[in-house]
Amino acid sequence: MWARIAALVHKELLAVWRDRRSRLVLIVPPIIQLALFAYAATYNVDRVRYAIWDEDRGQLAREFAARFEGSQAFHREATVGSAAAARDLLDRQRVAMVLHIGQTFTADIKAARPAPVQVLLDGRRSNTAQAVLGYVNAIADGFNAELAAASGRTQRATLVQRAWFNPVLESQWFILPGLVATLTLIAAVLVTCLSVARERELGTFDQLLVTPLRPFEILLGKALPALLIGLIEASVILAAAVLWFGVPFRGSLGLLYLALVLFIMAVIGIGLMISAVSQTQQQAMLGAMLALVPAVILSGFATPIANMPDVVQWLTYVNPVRYVLVILRGLFLQDLPPHLVLQQLWPLLPIASVTMAAAALMFRRLR
Amino acid sequence: MTPAEAAAAPTIVVSELTKRFRTGDRSVVALDRLAFAIAGGGITTVVGPDAAGKTTLLRLIAGLLQRDGGSIHVLGRDIAVDATSVQAEIGYMPQRFGLYEDLTVGENLALHADLRQVVGAERRQRFGELLAFTDLAPFTGRLAGQLSGGMKQKLGLACSLLARPRLLLLDEPSVGVDPLSRRQLWRIVERLTDDGMTVLWTTAYLDEAERSRHVLLLHEGRLLDQGPPADFVGRLAGRVLLAQAPPETRRRVQALAMQDAGIIDAAIRGDGVRLLLREGAAPPSAGAIQARSIEPVVSALEDEFVARLAPARRTLPAAPATAAAHPADSEIIAVRDLTRRFGSFVAVDHVNFSVRRGEIFGLLGPNGAGKSTIFRMLCGLLAPSSGAARVAGIDLGRSAAAARARIGYMAQKFSLYGNLTVRQNLAFFARAYGLDRRRRDRRVDWVLDEFDLRAEAESACNDLPLGFKQRLSLGSALMHEPAILFLDEPTSGVDPLTRRAFWLRIAALAEGGVTVLVTSHFMEEAEYCDRLAIIDRGRLAAVATPAALKASVATAALPRPSLEDAFIALIGAGNQAAAA
């Protein structure tokens, strides 16, 4: 039996390697996505264009505005004198924020009254708006502290921020470990579901089914090459993250690969199920897209699971990507202790067993 | 030009036509300085083996390809200059007509009518005519994807006739079509020519060429010969002989005849073996080839074709020794009450038959009759709904994998791994069948030598010509020395020479004790079978030798019916009863 499976695995790897197109599918998209996600998709907000609308023109207002001027995070695009002009700039997305200092700003502070400042934000870009608001708060806090010091009053409680594991909150550090999971997911699912569908389309699947190979052996013969390809893909991205992008890897490699093997088996099961019901490569491709998009969205790759509605959160428990993401981020940035890894690891075992068993059942029904 | 002159003028004039294709950095000459003229009216057939250039010629005439040299005048105009105006008067049906399988028959027609701008009253009238003409009227609401092969071809034909073309180009319309539908298709096209249409029909079937008005014999891009089919008859006077032999010894006679250097070809025909002598060679004595008697017969178009194209050297297949330890005449396939249902549809209905060791057994039937379903069940590709099948003494229901180890399977379509090399494919299937390393090396070598594939051992299969692919498929099915060989329409669309070479091998295998089960709706293939099972709408209509089948339908009006006549009589009667 093992000799027959070895033959199938050998054939499968040979077929993938000798086909220029499938070689390209495995090599080019990961590189493009790696570059896109690492360089283009960043949560860091730099040089936000803003406009100043200063109706006070007093000394304190100028000082307050100068703090924005001097910040790396902001870039003054314009100075406006009316609400209409401010609205126009926001409408046309020339600026993401308008800082409106009222007529009584300096007078209010001197009289020790609260001096409100209006910040107009572009809610269409909600991520940027939130980040900008954070920066504005920080600047306002600093300004208040200095005012308090100057007037000799004692400062109230102050906030000193320190982010563990990712001190400068570099978003590449957050995205790249996630990419190891998502790109491996895509490669493993595509390889499995296309390989069976292609054989079906070309008629070679019948030729396989008339050999003494049992459905279970064919299943393994399809799963093992995909596992191998998935592990290679994961290793390449891992290496790129550490060596090229300089993301620290602090945890145990052994645990990481254990998690990857279980994870890849789980998603291969999904790929094989799709392939069992697809008659053509086109159907398999569509099926893969239907499975991949929710798997990525419901994983916590881009948006935190905790933010999702309860019902949707329940769904994420059956998503293998969810668990491997926690493990990956933990092992990369934190040296997640083994017992915490295992806590995330064990759910992969039942998921992989269920998907592989379901795929095996569907394969048996093929004949 | 007066109308009379226009009718008399040739419809197609081709001179010095050359077409080259570039694949990678090789340039292949697809057509080499072709020259011919086709008069208006009638059916002209373009006959030739695969890759002869038939499709390229048709596409050039239809103005779909640019020529590299020479000229083509269609309906009096240069196709390269007036492509659009000429195309308006041409109907072209490619091998795989662009039917939309998810649209109904009526919607497909409407779509093509829109494309051809056939509208209004003209359109309604034309639809009525064409649907009646092709007998598709009852199926107007059916999805094109659910039509049989023959009906699809008729629908494709109807679509290409929408704009009342003066010239109709049909690219192998009869491939994959059962004899009944093939006859209908031919009759429909003949009726078109009665109204003055000119038809160009490409085919690998020589009986179609014999019925046409003019034949163009194409081979490797060259026009070998042309003329009315009658011109080809009797040309090889004295060189064509019929060796009479009883069915049991036909294959031995054939094998012995092929040993004779003076004989180009020996083909099994109903009552014996048809021999074709080399020019100037003396006929063999009846005793030397163990025939009952030898008599000269009138040569036919096919003999001409074979005589011209047969290779000078020929490799004779050696009968392989099989590991099968079955006594002769033992029952190797036994089918009892085999039934298969798909939902409420009964595809195979209580079928019973048995096949003896070393027998060539044919499953014949029109498209959709259930022969493929039976076939797939016997190969273990499909589970029966009820009933039992024993293959090589093993119950398929119990240990299908063990039974599969004893069979070889060759699919209708080439189905080996196209991007692997010949050797890689063979090695893979040898391993899949569990051959150990030594036996594997030995068998790969055997296939490479026996099937003349050694020169191509390291080429990717996709790059091989069709004939090579077919030999490789057969070779890989024989890798593990199976006791039973399953062939699914093995030579459909293949030219007579390749077909002969193929069946010679099969005959040698059968002599060596391999049992062969073959599905076909191609009558010449059926002639090679020892016994035939005719399948019609899921049931067994008859099981008998080809000779007995023919005898069963002989009438005073048709004293010597062909196998096709027998098939049509047996199936046609049932169909008419069902349609009524």
Interface residues (C-beta under 8 A of the other chain):
Chain A: A3 R4 A6 A7 L8 H10 K11 L14 A15 R18 D19 L202 G203 T204 D206 Q207 L208 L209 V210 T211 P212 L213 R214 R367
Chain B: C379 G380 L381 L382 A383 A400 A401 A402 R404 A405 I407 Y409 A411 K413 F414 S415 L416 Y417 G418 N419 L420 Q424 F428 F429 R431 A432 Y433 G434 A460 F486
